[in-house]
C-alpha cells in the first residue's frame, strides 16, 4: 500500500511543478517529460532511501517480521537500495548542469 503513497508523491510533485512553471499550457511532450522526471526522481529515490532504512537501520525488526534470520545480506541489500535511490538524482543534476532544463 505504501507504494501507492510514493507514486502519489511523484504525481503530486509533478503537478505542483507544472503549476509553478505554467506548464499546463505547454505541449504534451513537456507535460509528460515533467511527469516522468518526477516519477523517476521522487518515487524511485524514496523507494531506495526507505529500502535502506528498512534493511539497514531496522534490520532486526524487518527480519523478525518476515520470519527470517537477520544477516549481512540485509546490509548489502540495503546499501544497494540506497545507491540506486540516490543515483536517480544524477540525471537531474546533468540536466541542470548542461542547461537542458526548460
C-alpha positions in Angstrom: 0.0 0.0 0.0 2.9 2.4 0.7 4.0 2.1 -2.9 0.8 4.0 -3.9 1.7 6.8 -1.5 5.1 7.1 -3.1 3.7 7.1 -6.6 1.2 9.7 -5.5 4.0 11.8 -4.1 5.6 11.7 -7.6 2.4 12.7 -9.3 1.7 15.5 -6.8 5.2 16.9 -7.1 4.9 16.9 -10.9 1.5 18.7 -10.8 3.0 21.3 -8.4 6.0 21.7 -10.8 3.6 22.1 -13.8 1.5 24.7 -11.9 4.5 26.8 -10.8 6.1 27.0 -14.3 2.7 27.4 -16.1 3.4 24.1 -17.9 -0.2 23.2 -18.4 -0.2 25.5 -21.5 3.0 23.7 -22.7 3.0 20.9 -25.2 2.0 17.4 -24.3 5.7 16.3 -24.6 6.7 18.8 -22.0 4.0 17.7 -19.6 4.9 14.0 -20.0 8.6 14.8 -19.6 7.9 16.5 -16.3 5.6 13.7 -15.0 8.1 11.0 -15.9 11.0 13.0 -14.4 9.2 13.4 -11.1 8.1 9.7 -11.1 11.8 8.7 -11.7 13.3 11.1 -9.1 10.7 11.2 -6.4 9.2 7.7 -6.4 12.4 5.7 -7.1 14.5 8.0 -4.9 12.2 7.5 -2.0 11.9 3.7 -2.6 15.7 3.5 -2.4 16.1 5.6 0.7 13.3 3.8 2.5 14.7 0.5 1.5 18.0 1.4 3.1 16.2 2.5 6.3 14.1 -0.8 6.4 17.1 -3.1 5.6 19.9 -1.4 7.5 18.6 0.8 10.3 15.7 -1.5 11.2 17.3 -4.8 10.0 16.4 -6.9 13.0 12.8 -5.8 13.1 12.4 -6.4 9.4 13.9 -9.9 9.5 11.8 -10.8 12.5 8.6 -9.6 10.8 9.4 -11.7 7.8 10.2 -14.7 9.9 13.8 -14.8 8.6 17.0 -14.7 10.5 18.9 -11.5 10.1 22.1 -11.4 8.3 24.7 -9.5 6.3 22.6 -9.9 3.2 20.2 -7.3 4.6 23.0 -4.8 5.0 24.3 -5.5 1.4 20.8 -5.2 0.0 20.0 -2.0 2.0 23.1 -0.3 0.7 22.4 -1.3 -2.8 19.0 0.2 -2.5 20.5 3.4 -1.1 22.9 3.7 -4.0 20.1 3.2 -6.5 17.8 5.6 -4.6 20.5 8.3 -4.7 21.6 7.5 -8.2 18.3 8.7 -9.7 19.3 12.3 -8.9 22.4 12.0 -11.2 20.5 12.6 -14.5 18.7 15.5 -12.9 22.0 17.1 -12.0 23.3 16.6 -15.5 20.2 18.1 -16.9 20.6 21.3 -14.8 24.3 21.4 -15.3 24.3 21.3 -19.1 21.4 23.7 -19.4 18.8 21.2 -20.6 16.2 22.5 -18.2 13.2 24.2 -19.7 
